[in-house]
C-alpha cells in the first residue's frame, strides 16, 4: 500500500525564485546546477541552433573516454586542409592526448579535433556517429553532430539544454575540469616547435575568480556561443548561451542572478527528523523517520513556502530497529523539482505482545480504542491551549 505524508514542522524558508530571470540577449540560454542537473532558469532552451566550437566539449569527452593521456595523436594526411583556428599541425606530427586536450579546449584547434577523430574512429563521420550515440546516452534530445570541431554544417545542431547536459557530463571528469580552467599551457610536439604555447580563449576566466570553465565558440552562422561554469557559495552552476551579441555580458547576468536567487540547503544533515509514520503491531503506533545520509539540495531563496515531503513506501511493521531503512521521502521544492531522500527509523519500536494473544477481532477493538483515546487526548490538548 502506498502512503504519503506531509510534514509542516519541517519547513524550509526558501521558495520560488524571481520569475523574470536574468536579462540575456542570447537567443537561447539555460542555467543548471551541476550536481543535480536542476534547471534554475531557461530561455528557449530546446530550439536547435549551431554550437560552433562548443562542439569540442563532446570531442574532448570522447577522447578522455577512449585513450589514456599518454597515448599519441598523429596528424593525418589531410590535416593541413582543415580551416579556422588550428594548432598548425604538420602531416605526421604527433602530440599526446593530454596536449590534444589543451589544444582543443584552450586554442580551439580544429585540426587537432580532426586528428583526434581519425585516431579514435578512423574518420570525422564515424567519430560524429559516436558523438551522437554518446549524446543520446547523456539524455540529449535535439543534438546532431556532423563533425568533431563545430565548423559550419547546416545539419550540425544542438540546443542550450543539450549542451548543458553534455557539459555536466564532461565536468564529472577531473582531467576535463582541470583543463578548462587552465589559462595557458605549454605543449610538446614533434615537428612545429615554434607553436607550443597555447592560451585559453575563455576570457571570462580572467574576469571572474569563481569561473572554472568551459568553452567559447563563434562562426558567422552560429554567432557567439558559450558554455560556462562557476562555483560560489559551495555549489557550481553550468551556463549556456547561444547566438548572442555579447556572451560575457550574458554570462555575468546569468551568474549574478543564479547565485543571488539560489542557495545550498546545508541543513539537510544525516539524522534529521522529517516526520512520523504509522507503525503496525508496535508498542507505539508511530515512528519518527530521519535522513539516512547528508542531502545536498539547491533551493530558491525567496518566494512562497510551498515545499513538501511525501513518504513513498509500505507501512512499516514492528519490530523496528533504529537505523533500519524505511524507504524514501520525496522532497518536492517550490519549482516542482522532486528529489528522493532515503530515510531510516529514528528509534526502536518493539512488537506489542498483546497482538500475539488477541484474535483479529480483538486486535481491531484495541486499535479502535487507542484511536478514540488519542482523539480525546488531542481534543483536551486543544482546549488547554486555546
Secondary structure, 3 states (H helix, E strand, C coil): CCCCCCCCCCCCCCCCCCCCCCCCCCCEEEEEECCCCCEEEEECCCCCECCHHHHHHHHHHHHHHHCCCCCEEECCCCHHHCCCCCCCCCCCCEEEHHHHHHHHHHHCCHHHHHHHHHHHHCCHHHHHHHHHHHHHHHCCCCCECCCCCCCCCCCCEECHHHHHHHHHHHCCCHHHHHHHCCCEEECCCCCCCCCCEEECCCCHHHHCCCEEEEEEEEECCCEEEEEEEEEECCEEEEEEEEEECCHHHHHHHHHHHHHHHEEECCCCCCCCEEEEEEEECECCCEEEEEECCCCCCEEECCCCCCCEEEEECCCEECCECCCCEEEEEEEECCCCCEEEEEEEECCCECECCHHHHCCHHHHHHHHHHHHHHHHHHHHHHHHHHC
